[in-house]
């Protein structure tokens, strides 16, 4: 990635210099990007949107089945098992989060192999509390959100530019624990309001945040409700499209 980035950097900067307007997904990403910061005056923020109503409901039968399979507070991870997603940090954190809490990891192999994470869980003595559900989509994915108690996004690199799964979780009424990467993660999840933001690659801090939510259901429910309200207000697909159209209109006017 570093070699490719260095090779295409002049083309990226040239394209940005010629652009009338530039759409970014969060204010933090504009500030922290070496490409966008110099052209910040022409950047406009348009967060990603999701079908909020769709993620706001799930099949009760599937939800009940998942809760029976995974009793106790459930920490959910959703995402491809890539190196920057930090799934291994979540496994390590679960060793510091006492039973009956458990983690359910939804995602297919990518740059990190499921077998490696399973071996890590066994070595840490939490194999019985870390469950790998594989890739899920559609009704099954929505059911996982609704059966869980908290979503964890423990990413460790800027490659996690936004974290759409946070919005999906918010739409389902889940509180979120995410990491501060200088990107959009802490724009989506507001610390102390819709979830808890922790430093990246800090397993004890991640574990403390997870414990704060799984051991305090009223706090988790309050943050989940605030997240649901934020998703409805800011992250609807219709809102995203309206904002994109407004940026195009501004560019055409030459304001």
Phi and psi in degrees as GROMACS dihedral restraints (atoms count N, CA, C in turn):
[ dihedral_restraints ]
;  ai    aj    ak    al  type     phi  dphi    fc
    3     4     5     6     1   -63.7    20    10
    4     5     6     7     1   -42.7    20    10
    6     7     8     9     1   -66.1    20    10
    7     8     9    10     1   -45.0    20    10
    9    10    11    12     1   -63.8    20    10
   10    11    12    13     1   -40.8    20    10
   12    13    14    15     1   -60.2    20    10
   13    14    15    16     1   -42.8    20    10
   15    16    17    18     1   -65.3    20    10
   16    17    18    19     1   -34.3    20    10
   18    19    20    21     1   -71.1    20    10
   19    20    21    22     1   -37.6    20    10
   21    22    23    24     1   -96.3    20    10
   22    23    24    25     1    -5.5    20    10
   24    25    26    27     1   -54.9    20    10
   25    26    27    28     1   -44.5    20    10
   27    28    29    30     1   -61.3    20    10
   28    29    30    31     1   -37.4    20    10
   30    31    32    33     1   -66.3    20    10
   31    32    33    34     1   -41.7    20    10
   33    34    35    36     1   -62.3    20    10
   34    35    36    37     1   -47.4    20    10
   36    37    38    39     1   -64.4    20    10
   37    38    39    40     1   -38.0    20    10
   39    40    41    42     1   -64.8    20    10
   40    41    42    43     1   -41.3    20    10
   42    43    44    45     1   -63.4    20    10
   43    44    45    46     1   -43.1    20    10
   45    46    47    48     1   -66.2    20    10
   46    47    48    49     1   -35.4    20    10
   48    49    50    51     1   -63.7    20    10
   49    50    51    52     1   -32.3    20    10
   51    52    53    54     1   -86.9    20    10
   52    53    54    55     1   -13.4    20    10
   54    55    56    57     1   -74.2    20    10
   55    56    57    58     1   135.4    20    10
   57    58    59    60     1   -71.2    20    10
   58    59    60    61     1   -41.5    20    10
   60    61    62    63     1  -141.6    20    10
   61    62    63    64     1   152.5    20    10
   63    64    65    66     1  -129.6    20    10
   64    65    66    67     1   126.8    20    10
   66    67    68    69     1   -95.1    20    10
   67    68    69    70     1   126.3    20    10
   69    70    71    72     1  -123.3    20    10
   70    71    72    73     1   161.3    20    10
   72    73    74    75     1   -93.2    20    10
   73    74    75    76     1    -8.7    20    10
   75    76    77    78     1  -161.1    20    10
   76    77    78    79     1   153.5    20    10
   78    79    80    81     1   -61.9    20    10
   79    80    81    82     1   -38.0    20    10
   81    82    83    84     1   -62.8    20    10
   82    83    84    85     1   -37.7    20    10
   84    85    86    87     1   -66.6    20    10
   85    86    87    88     1   -36.9    20    10
   87    88    89    90     1   -62.3    20    10
   88    89    90    91     1   -47.2    20    10
   90    91    92    93     1   -63.2    20    10
   91    92    93    94     1   -37.0    20    10
   93    94    95    96     1   -94.4    20    10
   94    95    96    97     1    -9.4    20    10
   96    97    98    99     1   -84.1    20    10
   97    98    99   100     1   126.8    20    10
   99   100   101   102     1   -65.9    20    10
  100   101   102   103     1   -19.1    20    10
  102   103   104   105     1   -86.0    20    10
  103   104   105   106     1   -39.8    20    10
  105   106   107   108     1   -88.8    20    10
  106   107   108   109     1   -31.6    20    10
  108   109   110   111     1   -55.6    20    10
  109   110   111   112     1   -42.4    20    10
  111   112   113   114     1   -67.6    20    10
  112   113   114   115     1   -18.2    20    10
  114   115   116   117     1  -118.6    20    10
  115   116   117   118     1    29.3    20    10
  117   118   119   120     1   -59.6    20    10
  118   119   120   121     1   -30.5    20    10
  120   121   122   123     1   -64.7    20    10
  121   122   123   124     1   -21.4    20    10
  123   124   125   126     1  -103.6    20    10
  124   125   126   127     1     6.6    20    10
  126   127   128   129     1   -90.5    20    10
  127   128   129   130     1   143.6    20    10
  129   130   131   132     1  -130.3    20    10
  130   131   132   133     1   139.7    20    10
  132   133   134   135     1   -89.5    20    10
  133   134   135   136     1   123.2    20    10
  135   136   137   138     1  -132.3    20    10
  136   137   138   139     1    98.7    20    10
  138   139   140   141     1   -66.0    20    10
  139   140   141   142     1   154.7    20    10
  141   142   143   144     1   -64.5    20    10
  142   143   144   145     1   150.7    20    10
  144   145   146   147     1  -118.2    20    10
  145   146   147   148     1   156.9    20    10
  147   148   149   150     1  -133.4    20    10
  148   149   150   151     1   162.5    20    10
  150   151   152   153     1   -72.6    20    10
  151   152   153   154     1    87.3    20    10
  153   154   155   156     1   -57.0    20    10
  154   155   156   157     1   -44.0    20    10
  156   157   158   159     1   -62.3    20    10
  157   158   159   160     1   -37.6    20    10
  159   160   161   162     1   -63.1    20    10
  160   161   162   163     1   -45.1    20    10
  162   163   164   165     1   -77.7    20    10
  163   164   165   166     1   -12.3    20    10
  165   166   167   168     1   -78.8    20    10
  166   167   168   169     1    -4.9    20    10
  168   169   170   171     1  -137.6    20    10
  169   170   171   172     1   157.1    20    10
  171   172   173   174     1  -151.1    20    10
  172   173   174   175     1   160.2    20    10
  174   175   176   177     1   -66.5    20    10
  175   176   177   178     1   117.1    20    10
  177   178   179   180     1   -58.4    20    10
  178   179   180   181     1   -35.3    20    10
  180   181   182   183     1   -64.6    20    10
  181   182   183   184     1   -43.4    20    10
  183   184   185   186     1   -66.2    20    10
  184   185   186   187     1   -39.8    20    10
  186   187   188   189     1   -62.6    20    10
  187   188   189   190     1   -46.3    20    10
  189   190   191   192     1   -61.7    20    10
  190   191   192   193     1   -39.2    20    10
  192   193   194   195     1   -63.2    20    10
  193   194   195   196     1   -42.0    20    10
  195   196   197   198     1   -68.0    20    10
  196   197   198   199     1   -39.9    20    10
  198   199   200   201     1   -66.8    20    10
  199   200   201   202     1   -33.6    20    10
  201   202   203   204     1   -69.3    20    10
  202   203   204   205     1   -36.0    20    10
  204   205   206   207     1   -73.6    20    10
  205   206   207   208     1   -33.2    20    10
  207   208   209   210     1  -126.7    20    10
  208   209   210   211     1    73.8    20    10
  210   211   212   213     1   -70.2    20    10
  211   212   213   214     1   160.3    20    10
  213   214   215   216     1    89.9    20    10
  214   215   216   217     1   169.3    20    10
  216   217   218   219     1   -59.8    20    10
  217   218   219   220     1   134.7    20    10
  219   220   221   222     1  -115.7    20    10
  220   221   222   223     1   125.9    20    10
  222   223   224   225     1   -97.3    20    10
  223   224   225   226     1   121.9    20    10
  225   226   227   228     1  -104.5    20    10
  226   227   228   229     1   136.0    20    10
  228   229   230   231     1  -118.6    20    10
  229   230   231   232     1   130.8    20    10
  231   232   233   234     1  -129.1    20    10
  232   233   234   235     1   124.7    20    10
  234   235   236   237     1   156.4    20    10
  235   236   237   238     1   156.9    20    10
  237   238   239   240     1   -60.5    20    10
  238   239   240   241     1   144.0    20    10
  240   241   242   243     1   -81.4    20    10
  241   242   243   244     1    70.3    20    10
  243   244   245   246     1   -95.9    20    10
  244   245   246   247     1   160.5    20    10
  246   247   248   249     1   -58.7    20    10
  247   248   249   250     1   -34.0    20    10
  249   250   251   252     1   -85.2    20    10
  250   251   252   253     1    -7.2    20    10
  252   253   254   255     1   -75.9    20    10
  253   254   255   256     1   -19.6    20    10
  255   256   257   258     1    74.0    20    10
  256   257   258   259     1    23.9    20    10
  258   259   260   261     1   -60.8    20    10
  259   260   261   262     1   -32.1    20    10
  261   262   263   264     1   -66.1    20    10
  262   263   264   265     1   -32.8    20    10
  264   265   266   267     1   -66.2    20    10
  265   266   267   268     1   -36.4    20    10
  267   268   269   270     1   -65.1    20    10
  268   269   270   271     1   -42.9    20    10
  270   271   272   273     1   -59.1    20    10
  271   272   273   274     1   -43.8    20    10
  273   274   275   276     1   -64.8    20    10
  274   275   276   277     1   -38.8    20    10
  276   277   278   279     1   -64.0    20    10
  277   278   279   280     1   -33.8    20    10
  279   280   281   282     1   -64.4    20    10
  280   281   282   283     1   -22.6    20    10
  282   283   284   285     1   -69.1    20    10
  283   284   285   286     1   -17.4    20    10
  285   286   287   288     1  -105.2    20    10
  286   287   288   289     1    -3.0    20    10
  288   289   290   291     1  -105.8    20    10
  289   290   291   292     1   114.7    20    10
  291   292   293   294     1   -71.9    20    10
  292   293   294   295     1   159.5    20    10
  294   295   296   297     1   -60.3    20    10
  295   296   297   298     1   155.9    20    10
  297   298   299   300     1   -89.7    20    10
  298   299   300   301     1    10.1    20    10
  300   301   302   303     1   -60.2    20    10
  301   302   303   304     1   143.9    20    10
  303   304   305   306     1  -143.3    20    10
  304   305   306   307     1   160.9    20    10
  306   307   308   309     1  -111.6    20    10
  307   308   309   310     1   139.7    20    10
  309   310   311   312     1  -118.8    20    10
  310   311   312   313     1   119.9    20    10
  312   313   314   315     1  -105.5    20    10
  313   314   315   316     1   114.4    20    10
  315   316   317   318     1  -104.4    20    10
  316   317   318   319     1   118.9    20    10
  318   319   320   321     1   160.5    20    10
  319   320   321   322     1   151.3    20    10
  321   322   323   324     1   -93.9    20    10
  322   323   324   325     1   159.9    20    10
  324   325   326   327     1   -57.1    20    10
  325   326   327   328     1   143.0    20    10
  327   328   329   330     1  -142.3    20    10
  328   329   330   331     1  -111.4    20    10
  330   331   332   333     1   -82.3    20    10
  331   332   333   334     1   -17.4    20    10
  333   334   335   336     1  -111.1    20    10
  334   335   336   337     1   133.1    20    10
  336   337   338   339     1   -93.5    20    10
  337   338   339   340     1   140.8    20    10
  339   340   341   342     1   -56.4    20    10
  340   341   342   343     1   -37.9    20    10
  342   343   344   345     1   -59.8    20    10
  343   344   345   346     1   -36.4    20    10
  345   346   347   348     1   -64.8    20    10
  346   347   348   349     1   -41.4    20    10
  348   349   350   351     1   -69.6    20    10
  349   350   351   352     1   -37.8    20    10
  351   352   353   354     1   -63.7    20    10
  352   353   354   355     1   -40.7    20    10
  354   355   356   357     1   -65.3    20    10
  355   356   357   358     1   -38.7    20    10
  357   358   359   360     1   -64.3    20    10
  358   359   360   361     1   -44.7    20    10
  360   361   362   363     1   -60.8    20    10
  361   362   363   364     1   -40.5    20    10
  363   364   365   366     1   -65.1    20    10
  364   365   366   367     1   -41.9    20    10
  366   367   368   369     1   -64.7    20    10
  367   368   369   370     1   -32.3    20    10
  369   370   371   372     1   -88.1    20    10
  370   371   372   373     1    -3.4    20    10
  372   373   374   375     1    76.9    20    10
  373   374   375   376     1    24.3    20    10
  375   376   377   378     1  -121.6    20    10
  376   377   378   379     1    18.7    20    10
  378   379   380   381     1   -59.4    20    10
  379   380   381   382     1   -29.4    20    10
  381   382   383   384     1   -79.4    20    10
  382   383   384   385     1    -8.2    20    10
  384   385   386   387     1  -120.0    20    10
  385   386   387   388     1     8.6    20    10
  387   388   389   390     1  -125.6    20    10
  388   389   390   391     1   113.1    20    10
  390   391   392   393     1  -115.0    20    10
  391   392   393   394     1   136.9    20    10
  393   394   395   396     1  -107.8    20    10
  394   395   396   397     1   114.7    20    10
  396   397   398   399     1   -96.3    20    10
  397   398   399   400     1    -4.2    20    10
  399   400   401   402     1    71.9    20    10
  400   401   402   403     1  -169.1    20    10
  402   403   404   405     1   -77.5    20    10
  403   404   405   406     1   135.3    20    10
  405   406   407   408     1  -130.5    20    10
  406   407   408   409     1   150.3    20    10
  408   409   410   411     1  -150.9    20    10
  409   410   411   412     1   169.5    20    10
  411   412   413   414     1    58.5    20    10
  412   413   414   415     1  -134.8    20    10
  414   415   416   417     1   -61.2    20    10
  415   416   417   418     1   -36.1    20    10
  417   418   419   420     1   -66.2    20    10
  418   419   420   421     1   -41.0    20    10
  420   421   422   423     1   -65.3    20    10
  421   422   423   424     1   -44.9    20    10
  423   424   425   426     1   -61.1    20    10
  424   425   426   427     1   -37.9    20    10
  426   427   428   429     1   -63.7    20    10
  427   428   429   430     1   -37.8    20    10
  429   430   431   432     1   -62.4    20    10
  430   431   432   433     1   -41.5    20    10
  432   433   434   435     1   -60.1    20    10
  433   434   435   436     1   -44.6    20    10
  435   436   437   438     1   -77.0    20    10
  436   437   438   439     1   -18.7    20    10
  438   439   440   441     1   -88.7    20    10
  439   440   441   442     1   -11.4    20    10
  441   442   443   444     1   -91.2    20    10
  442   443   444   445     1   170.7    20    10
  444   445   446   447     1  -110.6    20    10
  445   446   447   448     1   -24.3    20    10
  447   448   449   450     1  -157.8    20    10
  448   449   450   451     1   145.4    20    10
  450   451   452   453     1  -100.5    20    10
  451   452   453   454     1   136.6    20    10
  453   454   455   456     1  -111.2    20    10
  454   455   456   457     1   128.7    20    10
  456   457   458   459     1  -123.2    20    10
  457   458   459   460     1    84.8    20    10
  459   460   461   462     1   -91.4    20    10
  460   461   462   463     1    34.6    20    10
  462   463   464   465     1   -60.5    20    10
  463   464   465   466     1   152.6    20    10
  465   466   467   468     1  -122.7    20    10
  466   467   468   469     1    -2.2    20    10
  468   469   470   471     1  -134.4    20    10
  469   470   471   472     1   159.0    20    10
  471   472   473   474     1   -63.6    20    10
  472   473   474   475     1   -11.5    20    10
  474   475   476   477     1   -56.2    20    10
  475   476   477   478     1   -24.9    20    10
  477   478   479   480     1   -83.2    20    10
  478   479   480   481     1    88.7    20    10
  480   481   482   483     1   -83.1    20    10
  481   482   483   484     1   -21.9    20    10
  483   484   485   486     1  -146.4    20    10
  484   485   486   487     1   -54.6    20    10
  486   487   488   489     1    86.5    20    10
  487   488   489   490     1    66.6    20    10
  489   490   491   492     1   -59.8    20    10
  490   491   492   493     1   -29.4    20    10
  492   493   494   495     1   -60.2    20    10
  493   494   495   496     1   -26.7    20    10
  495   496   497   498     1   -62.9    20    10
  496   497   498   499     1   -41.6    20    10
  498   499   500   501     1   -67.0    20    10
  499   500   501   502     1   -42.0    20    10
  501   502   503   504     1   -59.6    20    10
  502   503   504   505     1   -42.7    20    10
  504   505   506   507     1   -65.3    20    10
  505   506   507   508     1   -42.8    20    10
  507   508   509   510     1   -59.7    20    10
  508   509   510   511     1   -43.0    20    10
  510   511   512   513     1   -59.5    20    10
  511   512   513   514     1   -29.8    20    10
  513   514   515   516     1   -87.4    20    10
  514   515   516   517     1     0.6    20    10
  516   517   518   519     1    83.6    20    10
  517   518   519   520     1    23.3    20    10
  519   520   521   522     1   -95.9    20    10
  520   521   522   523     1   139.5    20    10
  522   523   524   525     1   -73.6    20    10
  523   524   525   526     1   159.3    20    10
  525   526   527   528     1  -127.3    20    10
  526   527   528   529     1   139.5    20    10
  528   529   530   531     1  -112.0    20    10
  529   530   531   532     1   118.5    20    10
  531   532   533   534     1  -130.7    20    10
  532   533   534   535     1   176.1    20    10
  534   535   536   537     1  -109.0    20    10
  535   536   537   538     1   152.1    20    10
  537   538   539   540     1   -87.9    20    10
  538   539   540   541     1   111.9    20    10
  540   541   542   543     1  -117.0    20    10
  541   542   543   544     1     2.3    20    10
  543   544   545   546     1    74.2    20    10
  544   545   546   547     1    15.8    20    10
  546   547   548   549     1  -116.4    20    10
  547   548   549   550     1  -141.9    20    10
  549   550   551   552     1   -92.2    20    10
  550   551   552   553     1    -0.2    20    10
  552   553   554   555     1   -60.3    20    10
  553   554   555   556     1   -46.4    20    10
  555   556   557   558     1   -85.1    20    10
  556   557   558   559     1    -1.3    20    10
  558   559   560   561     1   -81.9    20    10
  559   560   561   562     1   -40.4    20    10
  561   562   563   564     1   -71.1    20    10
  562   563   564   565     1   -50.2    20    10
  564   565   566   567     1   -98.0    20    10
  565   566   567   568     1   115.3    20    10
  567   568   569   570     1   -88.6    20    10
  568   569   570   571     1   119.6    20    10
  570   571   572   573     1   -59.4    20    10
  571   572   573   574     1   129.3    20    10
  573   574   575   576     1    80.2    20    10
  574   575   576   577     1    -5.5    20    10
  576   577   578   579     1  -116.6    20    10
  577   578   579   580     1   -58.7    20    10
  579   580   581   582     1  -108.4    20    10
  580   581   582   583     1     1.7    20    10
  582   583   584   585     1   169.3    20    10
  583   584   585   586     1  -160.4    20    10
  585   586   587   588     1  -129.6    20    10
  586   587   588   589     1   131.3    20    10
  588   589   590   591     1  -106.8    20    10
  589   590   591   592     1   129.9    20    10
  591   592   593   594     1  -125.2    20    10
  592   593   594   595     1   162.9    20    10
  594   595   596   597     1   -65.1    20    10
  595   596   597   598     1   150.0    20    10
  597   598   599   600     1   -72.2    20    10
  598   599   600   601     1   152.1    20    10
  600   601   602   603     1    58.2    20    10
  601   602   603   604     1    33.3    20    10
  603   604   605   606     1  -122.4    20    10
  604   605   606   607     1    88.0    20    10
  606   607   608   609     1   -61.9    20    10
  607   608   609   610     1   -44.5    20    10
  609   610   611   612     1   -60.1    20    10
  610   611   612   613     1   -39.9    20    10
  612   613   614   615     1   -65.9    20    10
  613   614   615   616     1   -39.1    20    10
  615   616   617   618     1   -62.2    20    10
  616   617   618   619     1   -44.2    20    10
  618   619   620   621     1   -64.2    20    10
  619   620   621   622     1   -41.4    20    10
  621   622   623   624     1   -61.9    20    10
  622   623   624   625     1   -41.7    20    10
  624   625   626   627     1   -65.0    20    10
  625   626   627   628     1   -42.6    20    10
  627   628   629   630     1   -63.4    20    10
  628   629   630   631     1   -42.0    20    10
  630   631   632   633     1   -63.6    20    10
  631   632   633   634     1   -38.9    20    10
  633   634   635   636     1   -58.7    20    10
  634   635   636   637     1   -30.6    20    10
  636   637   638   639     1   -93.2    20    10
  637   638   639   640     1   -44.9    20    10
  639   640   641   642     1   -71.3    20    10
  640   641   642   643     1   -23.4    20    10
  642   643   644   645     1   -94.4    20    10
  643   644   645   646     1    -1.7    20    10
  645   646   647   648     1  -135.1    20    10
  646   647   648   649     1    76.3    20    10
  648   649   650   651     1   -54.9    20    10
  649   650   651   652     1   -39.0    20    10
  651   652   653   654     1   -61.0    20    10
  652   653   654   655     1   -39.4    20    10
  654   655   656   657     1   -65.0    20    10
  655   656   657   658     1   -43.6    20    10
  657   658   659   660     1   -61.0    20    10
  658   659   660   661     1   -43.1    20    10
  660   661   662   663     1   -65.6    20    10
  661   662   663   664     1   -39.6    20    10
  663   664   665   666     1   -64.3    20    10
  664   665   666   667     1   -44.3    20    10
  666   667   668   669     1   -67.6    20    10
  667   668   669   670     1   -36.5    20    10
  669   670   671   672     1   -63.7    20    10
  670   671   672   673     1   -40.6    20    10
  672   673   674   675     1   -66.1    20    10
  673   674   675   676     1   -39.4    20    10
  675   676   677   678     1   -65.1    20    10
  676   677   678   679     1   -37.0    20    10
  678   679   680   681     1   -66.1    20    10
  679   680   681   682     1   -39.9    20    10
  681   682   683   684     1   -61.3    20    10
  682   683   684   685     1   -43.9    20    10
  684   685   686   687     1   -63.4    20    10
  685   686   687   688     1   -39.5    20    10
  687   688   689   690     1   -67.0    20    10
  688   689   690   691     1   -41.1    20    10
  690   691   692   693     1   -61.7    20    10
  691   692   693   694     1   -42.4    20    10
  693   694   695   696     1   -66.0    20    10
  694   695   696   697     1   -34.9    20    10
  696   697   698   699     1   -83.1    20    10
  697   698   699   700     1   -34.8    20    10
  699   700   701   702     1  -116.4    20    10
  700   701   702   703     1   -24.8    20    10
  702   703   704   705     1  -121.6    20    10
  703   704   705   706     1    27.1    20    10
  705   706   707   708     1   -75.5    20    10
  706   707   708   709     1   149.0    20    10
  708   709   710   711     1   -57.5    20    10
  709   710   711   712     1   -41.2    20    10
  711   712   713   714     1   -63.0    20    10
  712   713   714   715     1   -37.9    20    10
  714   715   716   717     1   -66.2    20    10
  715   716   717   718     1   -40.3    20    10
  717   718   719   720     1   -62.0    20    10
  718   719   720   721     1   -45.8    20    10
  720   721   722   723     1   -64.5    20    10
  721   722   723   724     1   -40.4    20    10
  723   724   725   726     1   -61.0    20    10
  724   725   726   727     1   -40.8    20    10
  726   727   728   729     1   -68.3    20    10
  727   728   729   730     1   -40.4    20    10
  729   730   731   732     1   -62.6    20    10
  730   731   732   733     1   -44.5    20    10
  732   733   734   735     1   -61.3    20    10
  733   734   735   736     1   -37.5    20    10
  735   736   737   738     1   -64.7    20    10
  736   737   738   739     1   -37.4    20    10
  738   739   740   741     1   -66.0    20    10
  739   740   741   742     1   -43.4    20    10
  741   742   743   744     1   -61.4    20    10
  742   743   744   745     1   -42.0    20    10
  744   745   746   747     1   -63.9    20    10
  745   746   747   748     1   -40.8    20    10
  747   748   749   750     1   -63.9    20    10
  748   749   750   751     1   -42.1    20    10
  750   751   752   753     1   -63.8    20    10
  751   752   753   754     1   -40.4    20    10
  753   754   755   756     1   -68.2    20    10
  754   755   756   757     1   -33.8    20    10
  756   757   758   759     1   -72.1    20    10
  757   758   759   760     1   -24.3    20    10
  759   760   761   762     1    74.1    20    10
  760   761   762   763     1    27.6    20    10
